[in-house]
Amino acid sequence: MTKQTILGAGGAIGVELAKALPKYTDKIRLVSRNPQKVNEKDELVKADLLNPKEVDKAIKGSSVVYVTIGFPYSYKFWKTNWPPFMSSVIDACKKHDAKLVFFDNIYMYDQNHLNGMTEETPLNPPSKKGEVRAELVKMIMDEVDKGTLTALIARAADFYGPGIKNTSVLTEMVIDPLSKGKTADWMGSVHFKHAFTYTPDAGKATALLGNTDSAYNQVWHMPTAKNPPSGKEWIEQIASAFNTKPKHRVASKFILKMMGIFIPVLREMPEMLYQYDRDYVFNSDKFEKAFNFKPTSYEDGLKEIIKTDYLN
């Protein structure tokens, strides 16, 4: 059995994917600048993934390649580095006859179609970062359409889950502050629903898709609980779990820029505020029906995060 390789293995999704893959293979290769074992038999490969030669070397011998890398949250970095990186991944997958699984987000979706997002939601990116993501998807699907690449897109909403620091807006702005009795921050308006994908579910789903031949050459939404809470309800539920008052403030563009001095992920959030001034509801019926998979409820997800990250 050939290797299944994770590019960007140390991030929130890469770790959960690595936990899920032993169900399908014991030949798992973790690739990053400083890879660390998740499973006892993992093969660790140090690589600079912005170097095409090192990408090619990392992919050689792989049957499935998962792209879960989280580049620095900066439009300039994304614009400069994402397309060449994806081009080198595609080239190496074609050369070594590997299937490609790209873990994606919803940034390229039309902002007027966020209430009930499906795999058929129109692509019309309203942000610069969204334009980059749309370009990456086009690069992959163009090769799929030509028959030169076998690939799939695994797309998630904003995510939350245990063990995540610095990359989950919900953790940074709500869970962490309320755990210390401080004031939570929410972007846009607290009155709109906002879905979050639970990272252990996303890891299991990505592994399942990568090992299902019939899942390729299409887009899949990661399993995500229905009927998401509003910002106000998120804050109230989390405050209740910590037995503290649901104190909060709404973060304006100015406040976000100020907070970004201390919390880097927030520095470039102002252009993403459109996701918080309307209902943001993510539909994963396609995946749930195809694989008989029930997403973790928001209540259970929060319980696990608090148990894992705060009760020790």
C-alpha positions in Angstrom: 0.0 0.0 0.0 1.4 3.4 -1.0 1.6 6.4 1.3 -1.2 8.8 2.2 0.4 12.2 2.6 -0.7 15.3 4.5 0.9 18.6 3.4 0.6 21.0 6.3 0.3 18.3 8.9 0.6 20.3 12.1 -2.5 22.5 11.7 -6.0 22.0 13.3 -7.3 20.0 10.3 -4.1 18.1 9.6 -3.9 16.8 13.1 -7.5 15.6 13.1 -7.0 14.0 9.7 -3.9 12.2 10.9 -5.9 10.8 13.8 -8.6 9.5 11.4 -6.4 8.0 8.7 -5.2 4.8 10.5 -8.7 3.4 9.9 -7.7 3.2 6.2 -3.9 2.9 6.1 -0.8 2.5 8.3 1.4 4.3 5.8 0.9 8.0 6.7 3.4 10.7 5.8 3.2 14.0 7.7 4.9 16.9 5.9 5.6 20.4 7.3 8.4 22.6 8.5 8.5 20.8 11.8 6.3 17.6 11.6 5.4 15.8 14.8 4.0 12.3 15.1 0.3 11.8 15.7 0.3 8.0 15.3 3.2 5.7 16.2 4.0 4.7 12.7 3.8 8.1 11.0 6.6 9.0 8.6 7.8 12.5 9.2 9.1 14.6 6.3 10.5 18.1 6.9 9.9 20.3 3.9 9.6 23.9 2.8 6.3 23.6 0.9 7.0 26.8 -1.0 9.9 25.0 -2.7 8.5 23.0 -5.7 11.4 20.4 -5.5 10.6 19.7 -1.9 6.8 19.4 -2.7 7.7 16.9 -5.4 9.9 14.9 -3.1 7.2 14.9 -0.4 4.5 13.7 -2.8 6.6 11.0 -4.5 5.3 7.5 -3.6 1.9 8.8 -2.4 -1.5 7.4 -3.5 -3.5 10.3 -1.9 -2.2 13.8 -1.1 -4.2 15.9 1.4 -3.6 19.7 1.3 -4.5 21.1 4.8 -1.8 23.7 5.0 -2.7 27.0 6.7 -0.6 29.7 5.3 -0.2 33.0 7.2 -3.6 34.8 7.2 -2.5 37.6 4.9 -3.8 38.5 1.5 -0.4 39.5 0.2 1.1 36.2 1.3 -1.8 34.3 -0.1 -1.7 36.1 -3.5 2.0 35.6 -3.8 2.3 32.0 -2.5 -0.9 30.0 -2.8 -1.1 29.7 -6.6 2.5 28.7 -7.2 2.2 26.2 -4.3 -1.0 24.7 -5.7 0.6 24.5 -9.1 3.6 22.5 -7.7 1.2 20.2 -5.9 -0.9 19.6 -9.0 2.3 19.0 -11.1 3.6 16.5 -8.5 0.3 14.7 -8.2 0.1 14.3 -12.0 3.7 13.1 -12.2 3.4 10.6 -9.4 -0.2 9.5 -10.2 -1.5 10.6 -6.8 -5.1 11.7 -6.0 -5.5 15.2 -4.5 -7.8 16.2 -1.7 -7.9 20.0 -1.1 -9.3 21.1 2.2 -11.1 24.4 1.4 -13.2 27.2 2.9 -16.3 29.2 1.7 -14.5 32.4 0.9 -15.4 32.2 -2.8 -19.1 31.9 -2.3 -21.4 34.8 -3.3 -22.1 36.9 -0.1 -25.8 37.0 -1.0 -26.1 33.2 -0.8 -24.6 32.4 2.7 -27.9 31.4 4.3 -28.0 27.7 3.3 -24.7 27.2 1.5 -24.5 24.0 -0.5 -22.0 22.6 -3.0 -24.0 24.4 -5.7 -23.8 27.9 -4.1 -22.7 30.5 -6.8 -19.0 31.4 -6.8 -18.6 35.1 -6.7 -15.9 36.0 -4.2 -16.6 39.3 -2.3 -13.1 39.6 -0.8 -9.5 39.5 -2.1 -8.8 36.4 -0.1 -11.9 34.8 -1.7 -10.5 35.6 -5.1 -7.3 33.7 -4.3 -9.4 30.7 -3.1 -11.5 30.7 -6.2 -8.4 30.7 -8.3 -7.1 27.6 -6.5 -10.3 25.7 -7.0 -10.3 26.6 -10.7 -6.7 25.3 -11.1 -7.7 22.0 -9.6 -11.1 21.6 -11.4 -9.6 22.6 -14.7 -7.2 19.6 -14.5 -10.1 17.4 -13.4 -12.2 18.5 -16.4 -9.2 17.7 -18.7 -8.9 14.2 -17.2 -5.3 14.8 -16.1 -6.0 14.8 -12.3 -8.2 12.9 -9.9 -9.1 15.3 -7.1 -11.8 16.5 -4.7 -12.6 19.6 -2.7 -13.5 19.1 1.0 -15.1 22.4 2.0 -15.8 23.6 5.6 -17.4 26.5 7.3 -15.4 28.5 9.9 -14.2 25.8 12.3 -14.0 25.2 16.0 -12.7 22.2 18.1 -10.5 21.0 20.9 -6.8 21.9 20.9 -7.1 24.8 18.5 -5.3 28.0 19.3 -4.8 31.1 17.1 -6.8 29.8 14.1 -10.4 29.6 15.4 -12.2 33.0 15.6 -14.7 31.4 18.0 -11.9 30.4 20.4 -10.0 33.6 20.2 -12.9 36.0 20.5 -15.4 34.2 22.6 -14.3 31.0 24.4 -10.9 32.2 25.7 -12.2 35.6 27.0 -15.2 34.1 28.7 -13.2 31.3 30.2 -11.3 34.0 32.1 -14.5 36.0 33.0 -13.6 38.7 30.5 -15.7 40.3 27.7 -16.3 38.3 24.5 -16.0 40.0 21.1 -18.2 39.3 18.1 -18.0 40.7 14.6 -20.7 42.4 12.7 -23.9 41.7 14.6 -24.8 39.1 17.4 -28.3 38.6 15.9 -27.4 36.4 12.9 -26.8 32.7 12.9 -23.3 31.5 12.4 -22.3 27.9 11.6 -19.0 26.3 12.7 -17.6 23.0 11.5 -16.3 20.8 14.3 -12.7 19.8 13.5 -12.8 16.1 14.6 -15.8 15.7 12.3 -13.9 17.4 9.5 -10.8 15.2 10.0 -12.9 12.0 9.9 -14.8 13.2 6.8 -11.7 14.2 4.9 -10.1 10.8 5.5 -13.3 9.0 4.5 -13.6 11.0 1.2 -9.9 10.5 0.4 -10.4 6.7 0.7 -13.7 6.6 -1.3 -13.1 6.3 -5.1 -16.5 7.5 -6.0 -16.1 10.7 -4.0 -13.5 12.2 -6.4 -13.9 14.9 -9.0 -16.5 16.8 -7.1 -17.1 19.2 -4.2 -18.1 18.0 -0.7 -19.2 20.1 2.3 -17.8 18.8 5.6 -20.4 17.6 8.1 -21.7 20.5 10.1 -24.5 20.7 12.6 -27.8 22.2 11.5 -29.6 25.2 13.1 -26.5 27.1 14.2 -26.8 29.5 17.1 -26.7 33.3 16.6 -23.8 35.2 17.9 -25.8 36.1 21.0 -26.7 32.5 21.6 -23.1 31.3 21.1 -22.0 33.8 23.8 -24.7 32.9 26.2 -24.1 29.1 25.8 -20.3 29.5 26.3 -20.7 31.9 29.3 -23.2 29.5 30.9 -20.7 26.6 30.5 -18.1 28.7 32.4 -20.6 30.0 34.9 -19.9 33.6 34.0 -21.8 36.5 32.7 -22.3 36.7 28.9 -20.6 40.0 28.6 -19.8 41.0 25.0 -19.1 43.8 22.6 -19.4 44.0 18.9 -16.0 44.4 17.2 -16.0 47.1 14.5 -13.4 47.3 11.8 -11.4 49.7 14.0 -11.5 47.4 17.0 -10.5 44.4 14.9 -7.5 46.3 13.6 -6.5 47.2 17.2 -7.1 43.6 18.4 -5.0 42.4 15.5 -1.9 43.9 17.1 -2.2 41.1 19.7 -4.2 38.4 17.8 -2.7 38.1 14.3 -5.7 36.1 12.9 -7.9 39.2 13.5 -5.6 41.6 11.7 -7.1 40.8 8.3 -10.7 40.1 9.4 -12.3 43.5 8.4 -12.8 42.4 4.8 -14.5 39.3 6.1 -17.1 41.2 8.2 -19.7 40.5 5.5 -19.9 36.9 6.9 -21.2 38.3 10.2 -23.8 40.8 9.1 -26.1 38.1 7.7 -27.1 34.5 8.5 -24.2 32.2 7.8 -25.7 28.7 7.5 -23.8 25.8 6.1 -25.5 22.7 4.6 -23.8 19.3 4.6 -26.8 17.1 3.5 -24.9 15.7 0.6 -22.1 14.2 2.8 -24.4 13.2 5.6 -26.7 11.2 3.2 -23.9 9.7 1.2 -22.0 8.4 4.2 -24.8 8.1 6.9 -22.8 10.6 9.0 -24.3 12.6 11.9 -22.4 15.8 12.7 -21.4 16.5 16.3 -24.0 18.8 17.9 -22.9 22.3 18.9 -23.7 21.5 22.5 -21.4 18.4 22.5 -18.7 20.2 20.5 -18.5 22.9 23.1 -18.5 20.4 26.0 -15.5 18.6 24.4 -13.6 21.8 23.9 -14.1 22.9 27.5 -13.3 19.5 28.9 -10.1 19.2 26.8 -8.8 22.7 26.9 -10.0 24.3 30.1 -10.7 21.7 32.7 -7.2 20.7 33.7 
